[in-house]
Amino acid sequence: MDKLHQYRIFVQVAEMGSFIKAAHALNVPRASMSAAVQQLESAVGTRLLHRTTRQVRLTADGAQLLERVRALLGDADDIEQLFQTRQRQVAGRLVVDVPSRIARRLIAPALPALLRKYPKLQLTLGSTDRAIDLVQEGVDCAVRVGSLSESRIVARPLGRLALINCASPAYLHERGMPKYPSELQAGHWAVGYASASSGREVPWEYRQGDRNVEMSVPARVTANNAESYIACCRAGLGLIQIPRFDVQYLLDSGELIEVMPAYRAESMEISLLYSHRRQRSRRLTVFVEWFEGLIRPHLEQ
């Protein structure tokens, strides 16, 4: 087994904290993973990983080697691809995780063209609305909307998504068209939205000058994912606040109507996340550039 392959195995095990998870991510037998790390430890003359039945942790020497190896592997990938054509560079499996609505409304319809251009690319598309550990779950990159708290990842801001208020024609026929936020606490209903990460219900918000105002609007039903949230609004159960791109087709068809355009919530940042800049593969670079073009028409200008 060549030394670069041993390094790749070592990095994968170190980042995922598990031989089993790393073996699955690289599609290599677990016994081969263990043997490769043992051979690497013998070659460098020191223990790189603490192994227990529950987890694998870096030793101090292992942590030092990890940073050097990441840079080395990045350079090796650049050299290997230096004289290859763009088409041949993009091959292998890419694991991405995106909010369910972005997967359904934007990515899935556009994927055939991407895969025709790069026929050797394989995409595993996860669709969640929760925070995930990219390294532990073997995800190459994720698309996230809103504020970020994870410090171990590289975040690439893409822009901001406009949030709008909307309701169904049936709801507005029954309850009337609100003009000001003050009207919402008497005679109107919202569809509640509970955060998938915290479980807490998100308050109704709107911008007033340079400040953000939060208020409580009565809700008869609360959803914890975007699909159910929008479905409840379409059913006439209340008003919602939602990124415009999520419901543009419903606005165009007249199934939903925007209300109180002067009292929108603050727009939300959308970002691409990945674990380490130096290990960004050619296929990840292609996906990042492709998704940037895909989301650009839906960003605030």
C-alpha positions as CSV (number, residue, x, y, z in Angstrom):
1,M,0.0,0.0,0.0
2,D,1.5,3.4,-1.0
3,K,2.2,6.0,1.6
4,L,-0.3,8.5,0.2
5,H,-3.1,5.9,0.5
6,Q,-2.0,5.3,4.1
7,Y,-2.2,9.0,4.8
8,R,-5.7,9.3,3.3
9,I,-6.8,6.4,5.5
10,F,-5.2,8.0,8.6
11,V,-6.9,11.4,7.9
12,Q,-10.3,9.7,7.4
13,V,-10.1,7.7,10.6
14,A,-8.8,10.7,12.6
15,E,-11.6,13.0,11.4
16,M,-14.4,10.5,11.8
17,G,-13.1,9.0,15.1
18,S,-14.0,5.5,14.0
19,F,-12.4,2.8,11.8
20,I,-15.8,1.5,10.9
21,K,-17.2,4.8,9.7
22,A,-14.0,5.6,7.9
23,A,-14.0,2.2,6.2
24,H,-17.6,2.8,5.0
25,A,-16.7,6.3,3.7
26,L,-13.7,5.1,1.7
27,N,-15.3,1.7,0.8
28,V,-12.3,-0.1,2.2
29,P,-12.4,-3.2,4.4
30,R,-12.1,-2.4,8.1
31,A,-9.1,-4.7,8.5
32,S,-7.3,-2.9,5.7
33,M,-7.9,0.4,7.4
34,S,-6.4,-0.9,10.7
35,A,-3.4,-2.4,8.9
36,A,-2.7,0.8,7.0
37,V,-2.6,2.9,10.2
38,Q,-0.4,0.3,11.9
39,Q,2.0,0.4,9.0
40,L,2.0,4.2,9.1
41,E,2.7,4.2,12.8
42,S,5.6,1.7,12.3
43,A,7.0,3.9,9.5
44,V,7.0,7.1,11.5
45,G,8.0,5.4,14.7
46,T,5.2,6.7,17.0
47,R,1.6,6.0,18.0
48,L,-0.8,8.2,16.1
49,L,-4.2,7.1,17.5
50,H,-5.5,6.1,20.9
51,R,-7.9,3.2,20.2
52,T,-10.7,2.1,22.6
53,T,-13.9,0.1,22.1
54,R,-15.9,3.3,22.0
55,Q,-13.8,5.8,20.0
56,V,-10.5,6.6,18.3
57,R,-8.6,9.7,19.4
58,L,-5.5,11.4,18.1
59,T,-2.3,11.4,20.1
60,A,-0.3,14.6,20.3
61,D,2.0,13.2,17.6
62,G,-1.1,12.2,15.6
63,A,-2.6,15.7,15.8
64,Q,0.7,17.2,14.6
65,L,1.0,14.8,11.7
66,L,-2.7,15.3,10.7
67,E,-2.2,19.0,9.9
68,R,0.9,18.3,7.8
69,V,-0.7,15.4,5.9
70,R,-3.8,17.5,5.0
71,A,-1.6,20.0,3.3
72,L,0.4,17.2,1.6
73,L,-2.7,15.5,0.3
74,G,-4.1,18.7,-1.1
75,D,-0.8,19.3,-3.0
76,A,-0.8,15.7,-4.2
77,D,-4.4,16.1,-5.6
78,D,-3.4,19.3,-7.3
79,I,-0.4,17.6,-9.0
80,E,-2.4,14.6,-10.1
81,Q,-5.0,16.8,-11.7
82,L,-2.5,19.3,-13.2
83,F,-2.5,17.8,-16.7
84,Q,-5.9,16.1,-16.8
85,T,-8.8,17.5,-18.7
86,R,-11.6,19.1,-16.7
87,Q,-14.0,16.3,-17.7
88,R,-11.6,13.5,-16.3
89,Q,-11.0,15.4,-13.1
90,V,-14.6,15.2,-11.9
91,A,-15.2,11.6,-10.8
92,G,-16.2,9.7,-7.7
93,R,-18.8,10.0,-5.0
94,L,-19.8,13.3,-3.4
95,V,-22.0,13.4,-0.3
96,V,-24.0,16.6,0.2
97,D,-26.7,17.5,2.7
98,V,-29.2,20.3,2.0
99,P,-32.5,21.5,3.3
100,S,-35.4,19.4,1.9
101,R,-37.0,22.3,0.0
102,I,-33.7,23.2,-1.7
103,A,-33.2,19.6,-2.7
104,R,-36.7,19.3,-4.1
105,R,-37.3,22.7,-5.7
106,L,-33.8,23.6,-6.9
107,I,-31.2,20.7,-7.0
108,A,-33.2,17.7,-8.2
109,P,-34.6,19.3,-11.3
110,A,-31.2,20.6,-12.3
111,L,-29.2,17.4,-11.6
112,P,-29.7,15.7,-15.0
113,A,-27.7,18.5,-16.8
114,L,-24.9,18.4,-14.2
115,L,-24.6,14.6,-14.5
116,R,-24.6,14.7,-18.3
117,K,-21.7,17.1,-18.1
118,Y,-19.8,15.0,-15.6
119,P,-20.9,11.4,-16.2
120,K,-18.4,10.0,-13.7
121,L,-19.7,12.0,-10.8
122,Q,-21.9,10.2,-8.3
123,L,-24.0,12.2,-5.9
124,T,-25.4,11.1,-2.6
125,L,-28.1,13.8,-1.7
126,G,-29.2,14.0,1.9
127,S,-32.1,16.3,2.7
128,T,-32.4,17.4,6.3
129,D,-33.4,20.6,8.2
130,R,-31.2,19.8,11.2
131,A,-27.6,20.6,12.1
132,I,-25.3,17.7,11.4
133,D,-21.6,16.9,12.1
134,L,-20.1,16.8,8.6
135,V,-17.1,14.8,9.6
136,Q,-18.9,12.2,11.8
137,E,-21.6,11.6,9.2
138,G,-19.2,11.5,6.2
139,V,-20.7,14.5,4.4
140,D,-18.5,16.4,2.0
141,C,-20.5,19.6,2.1
142,A,-23.8,21.0,3.3
143,V,-26.1,23.9,2.4
144,R,-27.5,25.7,5.4
145,V,-29.8,28.7,5.8
146,G,-29.5,31.0,8.9
147,S,-26.8,31.6,11.5
148,L,-24.0,29.1,11.9
149,S,-22.5,27.9,15.2
150,E,-20.1,25.1,14.1
151,S,-16.5,26.2,14.4
152,R,-14.7,23.2,12.8
153,I,-16.1,23.9,9.3
154,V,-15.3,26.2,6.5
155,A,-18.3,28.4,5.6
156,R,-18.7,30.0,2.2
157,P,-21.5,32.7,2.3
158,L,-23.5,32.7,-0.8
159,G,-25.9,35.6,-0.1
160,R,-29.2,36.2,1.5
161,L,-32.7,34.8,0.9
162,A,-35.7,37.2,1.2
163,L,-38.3,36.2,3.7
164,I,-42.0,37.0,2.9
165,N,-45.3,36.8,4.7
166,C,-48.0,34.9,2.9
167,A,-51.4,33.2,3.3
168,S,-53.9,31.3,1.2
169,P,-56.8,33.0,-0.6
170,A,-59.2,31.0,1.5
171,Y,-57.7,32.2,4.7
172,L,-57.7,35.8,3.6
173,H,-61.3,35.5,2.5
174,E,-62.3,34.3,6.0
175,R,-60.0,36.5,8.1
176,G,-59.3,39.5,5.9
177,M,-56.1,41.0,4.6
178,P,-53.8,42.2,7.4
179,K,-52.0,45.5,6.7
180,Y,-50.0,45.9,9.9
181,P,-48.4,43.5,12.4
182,S,-50.5,44.9,15.2
183,E,-53.5,43.3,13.6
184,L,-52.1,39.8,13.9
185,Q,-52.7,39.3,17.6
186,A,-56.4,39.8,17.3
187,G,-58.4,38.0,14.7
188,H,-55.6,36.2,12.9
189,W,-53.7,32.9,13.1
190,A,-50.2,31.9,12.2
191,V,-48.9,28.5,11.4
192,G,-46.3,27.9,14.1
193,Y,-42.8,26.7,13.2
194,A,-40.7,24.7,15.7
195,S,-37.0,24.7,15.1
196,A,-35.7,21.2,14.1
197,S,-32.6,21.7,16.2
198,S,-34.0,23.2,19.4
199,G,-37.7,22.2,19.2
200,R,-38.6,25.8,20.3
201,E,-41.3,27.6,18.4
202,V,-39.9,30.5,16.2
203,P,-41.5,33.9,17.0
204,W,-43.1,36.1,14.3
205,E,-40.6,38.7,13.2
206,Y,-40.5,41.9,11.2
207,R,-38.0,44.7,10.5
208,Q,-38.9,48.2,11.8
209,G,-36.3,50.7,10.7
210,D,-32.9,49.3,11.7
211,R,-34.2,46.9,14.4
212,N,-35.8,43.5,14.5
213,V,-39.2,43.1,16.3
214,E,-40.4,39.8,17.6
215,M,-44.0,39.1,18.5
216,S,-46.3,36.2,19.5
217,V,-49.1,35.4,17.0
218,P,-51.7,32.7,18.0
219,A,-51.3,29.4,16.3
220,R,-53.6,26.4,16.2
221,V,-51.1,24.1,14.5
222,T,-47.3,24.0,14.6
223,A,-45.0,22.2,12.1
224,N,-41.3,21.3,12.4
225,N,-40.4,21.0,8.7
226,A,-40.9,23.3,5.7
227,E,-43.1,20.9,3.7
228,S,-45.7,20.6,6.5
229,Y,-45.4,24.4,7.3
230,I,-46.2,25.3,3.7
231,A,-48.9,22.7,3.4
232,C,-50.7,24.0,6.5
233,C,-50.6,27.5,5.0
234,R,-52.1,26.3,1.7
235,A,-54.8,24.6,3.7
236,G,-55.9,27.9,5.1
237,L,-54.6,27.3,8.7
238,G,-52.8,30.6,9.0
239,L,-50.0,33.0,7.9
240,I,-46.4,31.9,7.5
241,Q,-43.0,33.6,7.0
242,I,-41.0,31.7,4.4
243,P,-38.1,32.3,2.0
244,R,-39.6,33.6,-1.3
245,F,-37.9,30.9,-3.4
246,D,-39.7,28.2,-1.4
247,V,-43.2,29.4,-2.5
248,Q,-42.5,31.4,-5.7
249,Y,-44.4,28.8,-7.8
250,L,-47.4,29.0,-5.4
251,L,-47.4,32.8,-5.6
252,D,-47.2,32.6,-9.4
253,S,-50.2,30.2,-9.5
254,G,-52.2,32.3,-7.0
255,E,-52.3,29.5,-4.4
256,L,-50.6,31.8,-1.9
257,I,-50.7,35.6,-1.6
258,E,-48.0,37.8,-0.1
259,V,-49.2,40.0,2.7
260,M,-47.7,43.0,4.6
261,P,-44.7,43.4,2.2
262,A,-43.6,46.4,4.2
263,Y,-43.2,44.3,7.3
264,R,-41.0,41.4,6.4
265,A,-38.6,39.5,8.7
266,E,-34.9,40.0,8.2
267,S,-33.5,38.1,5.2
268,M,-31.6,34.9,6.0
269,E,-28.0,34.1,5.0
270,I,-27.4,30.9,3.0
271,S,-24.0,29.2,3.1
272,L,-22.1,26.2,1.8
273,L,-20.2,24.3,4.5
274,Y,-17.3,21.9,4.2
275,S,-14.8,20.6,6.7
276,H,-11.4,21.5,5.5
277,R,-10.4,23.9,2.7
278,R,-7.2,22.1,1.8
279,Q,-9.0,18.8,1.2
280,R,-11.6,20.3,-1.2
281,S,-11.6,17.9,-4.1
282,R,-12.2,18.8,-7.8
283,R,-15.7,17.3,-7.6
284,L,-16.6,19.4,-4.6
285,T,-15.3,22.5,-6.4
286,V,-17.5,21.7,-9.4
287,F,-20.5,21.2,-7.1
288,V,-19.9,24.5,-5.2
289,E,-19.6,26.5,-8.4
290,W,-22.7,24.8,-9.9
291,F,-24.8,25.4,-6.8
292,E,-23.7,29.1,-6.6
293,G,-25.1,29.6,-10.1
294,L,-28.3,27.7,-9.2
295,I,-29.1,29.7,-6.1
296,R,-28.0,33.1,-7.5
297,P,-31.3,34.1,-9.1
298,H,-33.1,33.5,-5.8
299,L,-30.8,35.8,-3.7
300,E,-31.5,39.4,-2.7
301,Q,-29.8,41.7,-5.1
